[in-house]
């Protein structure tokens, strides 16, 4: 079944069940899904007395369910359900926080698709999906602060502009995967530099290849001066910027993986509720042969050996010696990038 159709179906089933939650604390209201596994038993979704959402994977009596997943967000346990006509045991995965229902939907879709691919052992498919999601959500490091937070805000600002034109544009966001440029379509690349400094334009360059222009292509350096939100309505909240990207894109799962690689996890959203920035200045520069910087190509052309490693340096764009791109030229860069990615 198509993933979008399955997602809509799951949401429709839950919405219908939520219209009349069970009055008995030990009961579930259940709706079957058109995906069957071993012995022809269908998967199902459910709603409990507290309004928590469940996905139910049918299992045989001898199947074990992994222990240890017991809140505060997810709970997994064996559950037997019976009605007038049937008795069935399930691996019952429940989401205990309604504010994470959207994320749980994505997890549920993954579970259903995995069980459909492995109908002879659906609980194994369930455990595999949980392992993948756990690995994604546990790659948490220290909270984003200072330059890292401003840097990600700047990249997301550009990403949202691309997504507004093309819902698949998150695939161009290469920075979190370790690519030398933040955005790349192959021949057209963008490098985003953000600063909260009130003076100067002095981006920090990381490595000798960050300002290397793609072969037969173009590279633009995007400079953003950010000012922290004061709480009086100016600026954009950091979490709102992320929510906007998730709404615009056509593959939330892929974007969540990129965000995790960049250091942001949905479970940490509350940490950033008070964080936000306003874009005080924005300039796009065409990185040409007379653009300041050290690159592998320039060092080779000068006959210098490439023995330097872990090179970082600062360039100064504070004056007017290097003119930024016009609005029309910026639009053309964006158009070229989106066209190449299509």
N, C-alpha and C positions, 0 to 999 in steps of 0.2 A: 504494500500500500504506500502511496506517495506520502512523504513525511508531513507536508503541509496539511493534507487531507486528514491524516492520523491525528495531528495536533488539534485541528479544529474539532474532530470527532470526540477526542478525549475531553476537551473543554466543554463541549455541548453536553456530554454525559454528566460531568460534574455539576454544571449549572442546573440541569434538570433535577439532579438529586438534592442539591442545596435548597430547592424550593420547599422541601418537606423533610427536614432532618429527623432521624429516628428519636422517639421519646425515651426509649430505654437505653441506658448508658452502655450496656453490653452488646448492642445491636449495630448493624451496618445497613444502610440502604445501598444496594448494589445494582450496577448496570453492566451487562456483558459487552465485550468488544469483539469485532469480527475477526479475531485472530485466535486460532486454536493450536494447542500444543499436544503433548503426549496423550493418547487415548481420546483425542478429539475434544478435550476440555478447553473452553474458551477463557481467555484472560478477562479481567473485569476491573472496573474502578468502583470506588465506594466513598460514602460520606458517613462519618460517625456522629454521635450525639453532640460532640463539641464543634462540629463543622470542619474537622480535619479531613483532608483528602487522603485517599488510599489507592494504591494500585495493587491488584491481587493476581499473583502468578500461580496457577494450579500446579500442585505437586502430588505425587503418590505418597502413600502412608509411610514408606521407608525412606523418603528423602529428608535430609537434614537441612535446617536453615541456620546460617552463620549467626553465632551469638555475638553480643558486644555492641550492636547498633541499637541504642536505647536512649535517644534524645541527646541534646535538647531540640535538635532540628528534625532528625529522622529516627524512626523506630521500625525495626524489622523483627517479625515473629511469625510463628506458625499460627494459623487460625483455621478452624473448621466451621463451615457454614452449611446450614441445611434449610430446606424449605419443604413444601409438601411433596415435591417430586424428586429431590436430589440431596446428596450429601457430598461435600467436596472439601478437601484440605488445600490451603493456599499458603504461599509465602506472602505475607501481608506487609507491604512497605508503606508507612504513613509519614506525612509531612505534618509536624506539630506546630509550625509557624505559618499563619495565613499570609504574612507579608512576603513569604518566599514561595507563594503558590506558582508564580510565573516560572521561577527556576525549577520547581518541582515538576511542572508540566514538561519541560525539556528532558528532565531525568526520566519521567514516565515514558515519553516517546522513545527514548533510547532503550529502555527496558523492553518495551513491546517489540521493537524492531529486532533486538538481540534474541528474544525468545522465539520470534518467528523464524529466525535463521537457524536456531538450535532447538527445534520442537521436542526432540527426544530427551533433552535435559535442560528445561527452562530455568531451573534454579541456578544452574551453573552460569547461564547467560545473565541472570540477575546479578550474581556475585561479581561477574566480570565487569558489568557496567558500573556497579558501586565502586569497584577498585579503581576504575578509570577516573570517575568523578572525585573520589577521595584523593587521588594523586594530584588532580587539578587544584582542589581546594586546600590541600595541605602544603602547597609550595609557597606558603606565606613567609615572608621575611619581616623585617622591621617596617612600620608604617611609612608611607611616602611623606616626606617633609621637604621643605625648602626648595632647592633647585630641582629635585626629582619630581616633586608634585607639580611645580610650574612647568617643567619639561613635558610631562604627560598631558597637562592641561592644553599646552600649545599644540601637541600632536593631535589631540582629540578635537581641537577647534578646526584644524585643517581637515581631519577625517570627516567631521560632520558636513562640511561643505561639499566634499566629494560624494558622501552618501546621499545628500539631498539631490544630486544629479544622477547617481547610479547606486541602487541599493546593494550592489555587489562590490562596492569600492573598498570595503574593508580588506579585500584580498590584496590591495595595493599597499597596505600598511605592513611594511617589512621590518621596521626597527625592532619590535619585540622579539623577532626570531634571530637577531644577530646580524642582519644585513647591514652593509656599510652605510646605506641611505635609509632614511625613515620611511619614504614611500618610493616605490619603483614599479614601473610597468615594463621594464626592459630597456627601452631607449630613453624614456623620460623619467627623471628622478627628482625628488624633493628632499631637502635636509632642513629640519625645523629647529630653530634656535629660539629659546624663550629666556627672558630675563626680567627680574623684578626690580632691577636697578633703575633709579629715576634719571640717571645721567649716562651718556655715552651709548654706543652700540658695539659691544665687544664680545662677540660669541666665542665660546671655547670649542676648539676643534679637537676631535679625538681620533688620532691615527693619521697615517699618511695617505689613506685611501678615501677618507670621508669627503674630500673635495675633488676626487677624481671623477671626471665626467664620463658617463657611460659611452662605450664605443659607438660612434656615429649617432650620438644622442645629445641630450641636454640635461643640465643639472641646475636647479634653482635653490638658492638658500633663502629660507623664509625667516625673517627676523620679527619676533613679537615682543613688545614691551608690555608686561603685565603689571597691573596694580591690584593688590589684594582687596577683596570686597570688604566694605565697611559695615555691612549689615543693614544699611539704610536703603537697600534696593538696588544699588549699583552692582554691576558685574553679574556673572553667571555662577551659580553653585556648582562645585566640582561634580557632585553626584548627579545633578540634573543634566550636565553635559554627557555623562556616561549613559544615563537613561535615554537621552535623545538619540545617541548613537545606536543603542539596542533597538529602539523603535524603528529607526530608519533602515537598518540593515536587513538583508533577507536571510541571514543565517546567524542567529543569536549565539548558538553553540560555538561556532568558529570565532566570533568576536570575543566571547567570554574567555576562550583559550588565549587569545592575543592579550587581553587585559590582564590575565593571570601572569603571563610571561613578562608583562610590563610592570608587575608589582601590585596590581589592584585585584581584590577579590570581593564578590558581592557580600560575603559574610562580614566584611569590614566597613560596610557602607556607613554605619553610625559614626565611625571614627572621623569621617570627612564631612559630616553634615554642616559644620560651620565653615568649611573651606570653600573658597571661590575667588575668581579673578575677573577683572575687566581688562579688555584689550585696549591699551592706551595708544599703541602705535603698531603699525604693521607695514613691513616692507619686504618685497620680493626682489631678489637679485639674481641676474643671470651669471652663473659661474663660468667666465670665459678665461682666456689665457692671461689677461691682465688683472684678474681678480686676485686679491692677496691670499696667500696660503702656501703651504708646503705639501707637495704630493709626490707620489712615487715617480710619476712621469716627469715632473720637473727636475727631480734629483738625478734621474737617469740622463736627461737631456743635458744637465750640467756636468756630467761625467763623475758624479759623486757616488761612492759605494753605498749600497743599501744595508749598512750595518747597524743603523739606529732602530731601536725597538720601543714599543709602548710610548710613542710620541704623542704629546698633547701640547697645544699652544693656543694662543689667543690672537685673533685678528681684530683690527680696529676699523669699523665702518662708520665712525662718528661723524666724519665730515661729509661733504657733498661731492667728493672727487669721483665716487662711484655712484652712478644714478640708478635708482631702483626701477623696476619694470612699471610700466603704466598699467592702469586697470584693464585696458584692452589686451595688453600683452600677457597679463596674469590669466585672464580668461582663456587665452589661446593655449597657455601651458596646461591648464586644467583640461581643456578640451582634447589636447593631444594625448594626455595621459589616459583619460577615460576611453578614447577611441582605440588606443593601442591595447587596452585591457579587454576590449570586447571581442 
